[in-house]
Amino acid sequence: MTEEETFKDFRNIVTFLNHVRLQVQNVDKPLYRGTWHCFQSIVRQESMLGLYKGIGSPMMGLTFINAIVFGVQGNAMRKLGRDTPLNQFLAGAAAGAIQCVICCPMELAKTRMQLQGTGEKKSKRKLYKNSLDCLVRIYRKEGFRGINRGMVTTLLRETPGFGVYFLAYDVLTRSLGCEPEDPYMIPKLLFAGGMSGIASWLSTYPVDVIKSRLQADGVGGVNKYGGIMDCVRQSLQKEGYRVFTRGLTSTLLRAFPVNATTFATVTLFLIYMRREEECSMQNSEPPAVQLQPQPSSINY
């Protein structure tokens, strides 16, 4: 993993910590008034290290998730044949659904680790040593079903969310005219990627709130919700429709830079690889005449 990817994961977990705690806090006794107050409270009460709780889970899983997402999406587009907006949505949705196998347990561990020792500089009683220990303990207590808590809501979020993600990126890059020869291609790619991330989160954010609440349920030893619909019902009764926007600000603050760099990096890498492949094919001779391809005269 590169330094840029590592930094991105650290920034990701900092904003996600605010996002989760705002989503699941008790509305009767709220600890945080908003994103900035949540950030200040964590630093003051739990030190700077409190911002990095649960970092082990995304560090282990994000590389695999990105590989699955872009790999499945690319293969799905080749199977579908035509490059149309609908096919972009379908290929993205397929990628989002498949990566849930890793995403759901990863986010469960991350959520549980982030909620551990809330408001304490030194946790008096640590239930989990790290993300892996968290998943092992949940598995021993609740079995396979336990480590996949929230899988249905994860599927409901990720399937359409990634469909919108790739559809928005395709539409924006076409509209902006992101061609390899364009001197402003990189800024355009960054803008398209960032806005695609925002569009994806806005399209499924209410489901993410319910997913976080279900995965956090039982942390204190008491289960509040009997299922997805019960969670929706209780949340609406106590907090109204505003419950579905809790933590949205911190999520969007993270979404633009993370997805801008992700999409721009992947797109530029693919352009580079295609150019290398074309140069290799142009400079190679038929096997009967020349067994080894000629080296490319172009330096990248």
Secondary structure as UniProt FT lines:
FT   HELIX           3..24
FT   HELIX           35..46
FT   HELIX           48..52
FT   TURN            53..55
FT   HELIX           56..80
FT   HELIX           85..98
FT   HELIX           100..115
FT   TURN            116..119
FT   HELIX           131..147
FT   TURN            148..150
FT   HELIX           151..176
FT   TURN            180..181
FT   TURN            183..184
FT   HELIX           185..216
FT   TURN            217..220
FT   HELIX           228..239
FT   HELIX           240..245
FT   TURN            246..247
FT   HELIX           248..282
FT   TURN            287..289
//
